[in-house]
């Protein structure tokens, strides 16, 4: 797996993971708690490894491309 996320993208995902986990621990109950926890986990995992499978499907790459040697 080649990284396809840039630094800014990874930071935003970490912040979103924190928000989702905060929601998961503060919501009263129901399916919303589990949904927020799963979304937080996915955001945390993709930020940690720097790879997003959905980006691959849509051809998106926020990681800077290294310069090619001539």
C-alpha positions, 0 to 999 in steps of 0.5 A, spaced: 500 500 500 502 506 497 500 512 502 495 516 498 494 522 504 498 528 505 500 531 512 494 536 512 489 530 510 492 526 516 491 531 521 484 533 519 482 525 519 485 525 526 481 531 528 475 528 526 477 522 529 477 525 536 470 529 534 467 522 533 470 519 539 468 525 543 461 524 540 461 516 542 462 517 549 458 523 550 451 521 546 446 517 551 445 511 547 443 507 541 446 506 534 449 513 534 454 511 539 456 505 535 456 509 528 460 515 531 465 510 534 466 506 528 467 512 524 472 515 529 476 508 528 476 508 521 479 515 521 484 514 526 486 508 522 487 511 515 490 517 518 495 512 522 497 508 516 496 514 511 492 510 506 485 511 504 481 505 500 476 510 498 481 515 495 484 509 491 477 507 488 476 515 486 483 516 484 484 521 489 491 522 492 493 528 497 500 526 498 505 529 494 508 526 488 516 525 489 520 528 483 522 523 478 529 522 476 531 524 469 
